[in-house]
């Protein structure tokens, strides 16, 4: 038996009533493809265990927000159940807004096996969240799916396993308008998300938010600032740095704008902390690290590798890498990592200094948890000490 899919989301359940303030505007949050996949899997698991259709399902996201989502296009047979959830990106300009994310669930002997189907991409280059050859259903969505179907099994006293296939009709065409092909993801889009919730960001609104936070730090009497790029940076600081992450200012991709704002308010020290996958672009003087503005990651590493004396065979492998981590794998194998990253630190420091023209001391710290790498520009340690004394004093 089947139920026809709806032409549009039902506002009662599918519209998430969570908002964030960006530049004085209230913008509605949405939910990720990972949340859609987990909710659809939870619904399909319930259908396959009970033989009954359901109209809504609740899902607790990693963010701590519980979603109540409409279930669409249900199909139940003697072998499996299939359900869909329509993605709602809120006020975020997202190319995947409105897509249907399907989960097809059948019973197995044990465990939870997750695969991709129509419209889900596959990894063809190393360095991404999933290994080469695997479906691009990232780690957090996989955990959400396993948790959702396991919870359902416990509810109905089922002790076997599940096979879960995620699909997105039209995903292959949508992927052609994204950076997936360049990253080595072929055949469809990615099922992603680390919090389960999408917080909308417009460029102007985000820069306004940065300005507000910088002004707050100034009002608190601080003379040094430390910027983070996002969740990875914040997690790194929480684990390794001797100061409170709550005092940071999140600049996202807008490094140049953030430095300009810091100078406008007279800060004498500016430290930027982020993953090397983003901050490597500083080695070419790129101050907006969004991929839509500029890439150049591999170009920077090739240049630094040349200056470090890396052999031609090693250098020729770098442009084909999807991520900085994948390129570091190659440099590690050839023994050129330390020299290459030393030159990267010099170049990044040069461009940061050129940006401020003596008006402030600047520095950057780049990290990679996967490679246990810490790249510091020349003034980074001094800035760390200044920030620790000022913020913990």
N, C-alpha and C positions, 0 to 999 in steps of 0.2 A: 504494500500500500504506500501511497505517496501523498504529499501535500504540496501544492504549488508554492513557489517562492513569491514573496511580496515584492512589489515594485519599488518600495522605499522603506527605510527603517521606521519602526513605530516609535513615536516620541516617548511614550510612557516608559519603555524599558531600554531602548537602544541609545537614547540621548543621555550622555553622561553629564550630570549636573555638578561638575567640578570645574572651578575657574582659577586662573592665575592672573595676576596683575602684571601687565607688561607696558611700560611707558604711560602709566595712568589709565590704561584700558583694561577692561575685564575680558579675557579671552577664554572660551570654553575648551576644556581638555577633551581628548579623545582616548581611544585605546588601540593598542598595537595589533599587528597581525598575529603575534604570539598569543595575546589574550583571546583573539578570535579562534585560533586553532585549538587552544586548551578548552574553551567553552564548548565548541562544536564537538570535541572529543568526549567531553563529559556528558553532553546530551546524548550522543550516539551510544556511549557505553550504557547509559540508563535504558535507552530504547532496546538495545540488543539483549539486556538482561530481563526486561519486563515485557517486551513485545508491545509496549504502548507508546504513543506519541506524546511529546511534551511541547509546551509552547515557550517556556522560558527556562533559563538556568542561571544559577548564581555562581560567580567565580571570584575568589579572593586573589587579588593581584599581589606581586611582590611589593608594590607601593603601599600595601595595606588597605587599599580601596576595594570594596566588594562591588562587582558589577552584576547587574541583573539584565541579561541579554536575551533578545528574542531569538528563537530557533526557527530556521526557515528550511524549506525544501527537504523535508524529512522523507527518508525511504527506509522501510524495514522489510527484510526478507528472512527466510529461514537461516541464512548464513551470516548476514551482517546487518548493520544499521548505518545510515549515512545522514548527517545533519550539516547545516551551514549556519554561519553567523556573518552578518554584514558589517564590515568595518566602518567605524565612524571616527574620523580624524579630528573632530572638533573644529576649532578655528585654525588649525595648522594647515598650510597649503601642501597637501600630500597627494601624490599621483595615485596612490592606492585607495584613496577615500571612496567608499561605496562598494568595494569589491566583496564578493562572497567567498568566504574561506570555509572549505568543506573538510570534514573528518569522517572517514569510513572506518568503522570499528567492528572487528570480529573476535570471537573467543579463541584462545589458544591454551596450551597446557600450563604455561607459567611465564612470568615476566611481562614486560611491555616493550614491544618492538615498534619503532616509529620509522616510517618511510614517507617518501614524497610521491606525488602523482602528477597529474596534469598541472602545468603552470608553476611548478616549484623548481627552482634552479639547482644545478649541481656544481660542486667545487671542482675546478680544473687546475688551480694554481695553489701552492702551499702558502701558509701564513694567515689564512682566514680562521674563523671560529671553529669550523668543521674541517676534517681532513679531506685531502683530494679524493674525489670519487663519491663523497657523501652528499646527501641532500642538504641544501642550505636551510635547515631548520636549526636555529642557533641553540646554544646551551641552555639559556634561561627558558625559552619556550618549550624545550624538551622536558625540562624539570617540571614546568607548569602542567604539561600534558600528562606526564607520569603521575603527578600528584592528583590531578583531576580525576583520572580514570581509577586510580587506586582508592580514592575516597568513595567513589561510586560503588566499587566492588565491595568495600567494607560495609557500606550502607545496606546492600542487598545480600550480604552473606555469601558472596562469590569468592572462591579461593583459587581460581585459575588465572590465566594471563590474558593479554589483549594484543591484537595486531592493530595498529593505528596508521592509516594512510591519510596524509594531508594533501589537499589539492586546491588550486585556485584557477578556475576557468578564466582564460584570457591573460593569465600571468605571463606567458611567453611574449605576447605582444607588448604588454606594459613594460617588461624588463628592457625592451629595446630603447625605451626612453629614459632609462636610468644608467648609472655607472656600472651596473652589474657585469656587462660584457667585458669592460676594461679591467675589472677586478678579477676576471677569470671565473665568473659565475655564468653558466650557460643553461638555456632551456627554460628560464622562468625567473620569478622574483624570490626574495628571501623572506623567511618567517623569522622575525627579529623582535627585539624589545628587551630591555633589562629591568624595567619597572612595571611593565604591563600597561602603563599609562603614557599618553602623548601629551606633553606640555607645549602648547603652541608658541612659536617664536617668530616674530617678524623682525627684520633687520633693524628698522628704526626703533621699534619698541625695545629690542634687546640693548641697543646702544644707550637708549634713555635709562634703562635699568642699571647698566654699568655706571653711568654718570651718577645716578642716585646713590649707589653703594659707595662709590669713591668719595662723594660728598659726605656721606655718613662717617667714613673712616677719618676724613679730615676734621669733621666736627668732634670726633672722639679724641683728637689731639695727636694722631699718628702722622709721622713724616715718611714712613716707608710702607709700601704696598706689596702684597703678593697676589698675583693673578693665577687662577686655575682655569683649565679649559673645559672641565666637565667632571663626570662621575669618576673616571679613571684617576684623574689628578687628585680628587678629593680623597679617594680610597688610599692612594699612595701616601698623601700627607698624613692621614689619620694613623697609618701604620709606622711611618718612618720619621716624621718631622717633629721637632720639639715645641710646636705651637698649635694653637687652636684653629681648626679648619673653619670655624664659624667666623673668623676674622678675614677670611679670604674674599676676593671678589672674582666671581666667575665671568670670564670674558669670552667664553666659547671660541669662535674662530676669529674674533675681532681684536687681534693683538695690537695692530697699529692704532685703531681708534681708541683702545683702552690706554695705550701709552700717551696719546695726545691728551686724553682727559686727565690722566695723572699729572702731566706737566702743567696743564691748565690750573690745577689746584695746588701746584707748588710742591709736590712730593719729591724728596731728594733721593729716594731709593725705590727701584721697581724690579721685582723678581717675578719671573714667569715660570710656572711649574706645569709640565705636561708630558704626555706620552710621546715618545720619539716619532711615532707615526704621523703626528701633527707637527711637532716642533722641528723636525728635520728640515722643514721648508724655510726656517729662519736662515739656514745655510745659504740660501739664494736671495735673502732679503725679502722674502714673501711675508707680508704682515697680515694678510687675511687668508687663513688656512683652509677655508671651505673649498672642497674639491671643485665646486662650480666656478670658483674664482681663479684657482691655480692649483696645479698638482706639483710636478717637478720633484717629487720625493726621490725617485730613482736617479734623476739627473743630478741632484745634489750629491747622492751617495757615490755615483760614478765619478763625479768631479773630485770629491774628497778621496776616493779610492785611487784615482790617478796620482794625486799629490802625495798620497801615502806610499806610492810605489807598487801598487797591486799589479799583478800580471794581467795581460790582455784577456786570457781565457776566463779569469774570474770576473773581470769587469763586464764582459759581454753577456754574462748571465744575469746581471742585475736589472736591466730594463724589463725583463720578462716577469719580474716578481710583482705579486699583487699587493704586498705590504712591506713596510720597513722591516718587520720581524723576519719575513722570508729572506730579504736581502741580507740581514745580519747572519742568518744561517749560513749563507754562502761565504760571507766574509770570515765567519768563524772557522769554517772548514779550511780556508786558505791561509788563515793566520794573520789577517790584515785588519781585524776589528779595532784593536786598540789604537793603531796609528790613524785609521780612517776617522774614528770618532773624535780623536784629538784634534784633527783638522776641522771637523764639523764644529766642534766647540769654539775654535778660533774664528771661524767664519761667522757663526751665529753671534758671537760677542762683538765682532766688527760691525755687523749690520745694526745691532741694537744700539751700539754707541753712536753710529752715524745717524740713527733715527732721532736721538735726543740732543745731539750736538753739544754735549757737555752740560746740559741743564740738569741732569740727574745721573746717578749711578744705576746701571742696568745689568741684568744677568738672567740666565735661563738655566733650568735644570730639566734634562730630558731623561726619562726612565723607560725601561722595558722589563716588566715582571717576568716575562718569558725568558729573557736572556740575562736577568740579574745585572742590568747595565744602568749606570748612572753617568750621564754626560753633564758636566758643569762648565759654563763659561768662566772666564778669568775672575770675574768679580762675584760669582755666585756664593762662595763661602763667606765672604765678607758681608754680603747682603743677608745671608741666613743668620749670621750672628747679630746684625743690626735688628732684624725683625724679631728674633728670639728675645733680645733684651728689651725691645720696645713693647712688644705685645705681652710678654710675661712679667714685665717689671711692675 
